[in-house]
Amino acid sequence: MSKLKRYKDFGTLYFITSVTYQRRRFLVEHADLLWSSVNATKDRCPFELIAWVILPDHFHFLLDAGESDISSIIQRVKMSFAASYRRNQGLGQSQS
């Protein structure tokens, strides 16, 4: 089990950068999936997205997590996006 300490400071602005696996360049063409993931996460972990930029292989968010945990927010966005992307691309399904 990881002993990594997570930084938590409620009411702080966070600048987040997340890069795709092997810097694959597909985020811009699938920005709709990323936005759906952000909105779904907001429903479960309220936060305010103040500024953002989506580039082909990474994104930047400036957000206020409010009372939500920043680690949970980012984990949910990334997991939701990955699941949506795999479904959209037909990945992980058995080929018959």
C-alpha distance (Angstrom), angle and dihedral (degrees) to the residues before:
residue distance angle dihedral
M1 . . .
S2 3.77 . .
K3 3.77 119.0 .
L4 3.79 91.3 -161.3
K5 3.79 110.8 143.7
R6 3.78 115.3 -135.1
Y7 3.78 119.7 -144.0
K8 3.80 113.2 -128.3
D9 3.77 123.8 179.7
F10 3.78 113.4 154.0
G11 3.78 117.2 -141.1
T12 3.81 93.5 27.7
L13 3.80 126.0 127.5
Y14 3.80 114.1 -122.0
F15 3.79 128.2 -156.0
I16 3.81 107.2 -151.8
T17 3.79 128.1 -169.7
S18 3.79 120.7 -175.1
V19 3.79 124.9 -178.5
T20 3.81 127.0 -157.6
Y21 3.80 121.3 -114.7
Q22 3.80 108.6 -76.5
R23 3.81 87.0 -5.9
R24 3.80 90.9 -78.9
R25 3.80 110.1 -177.3
F26 3.81 107.2 -128.4
L27 3.81 108.7 102.9
V28 3.81 99.1 96.0
E29 3.80 93.3 52.8
H30 3.82 89.4 48.5
A31 3.80 98.3 40.2
D32 3.82 89.1 124.3
L33 3.81 89.7 63.9
L34 3.80 90.8 49.2
W35 3.82 91.5 50.7
S36 3.79 91.1 48.7
S37 3.79 88.6 52.5
V38 3.80 92.1 48.8
N39 3.81 91.7 50.0
A40 3.80 93.2 46.4
T41 3.80 89.3 50.9
K42 3.81 91.8 49.8
D43 3.80 88.1 58.2
R44 3.81 91.1 57.8
C45 3.83 102.2 30.4
P46 3.81 109.9 25.4
F47 3.80 115.2 -139.6
E48 3.78 138.9 148.0
L49 3.79 119.1 -116.6
I50 3.80 103.7 -149.9
A51 3.81 102.0 175.5
W52 3.77 136.7 -6.1
V53 3.76 145.5 173.1
I54 3.78 126.9 -163.8
L55 3.79 116.7 -156.0
P56 3.82 127.5 179.8
D57 3.83 95.5 -93.7
H58 3.81 105.0 18.5
F59 3.77 145.4 16.9
H60 3.78 136.8 -143.4
F61 3.80 124.1 -149.1
L62 3.78 129.3 -174.6
L63 3.76 105.8 -161.0
D64 3.76 144.2 165.7
A65 3.79 107.9 -139.1
G66 3.80 93.0 -164.8
E67 3.80 107.2 -169.8
S68 3.82 92.8 -19.4
D69 3.78 124.1 101.4
I70 3.82 112.0 -106.1
S71 3.81 92.5 -145.3
S72 3.80 91.4 54.4
I73 3.80 91.9 47.8
I74 3.79 94.4 53.0
Q75 3.81 93.4 41.3
R76 3.82 91.2 52.8
V77 3.83 93.9 46.6
K78 3.80 92.5 49.6
M79 3.82 95.6 44.1
S80 3.80 92.6 46.3
F81 3.80 92.0 48.3
A82 3.81 92.7 47.5
A83 3.81 92.1 50.7
S84 3.82 92.3 47.0
Y85 3.80 92.2 46.6
R86 3.83 93.0 49.7
R87 3.80 90.7 48.4
N88 3.82 91.6 46.8
Q89 3.81 91.9 50.1
G90 3.81 95.6 41.9
L91 3.80 91.5 -118.0
G92 3.77 122.9 154.0
Q93 3.77 93.7 23.6
S94 3.78 121.6 120.8
Q95 3.79 114.0 -104.6
S96 3.82 111.6 -132.5
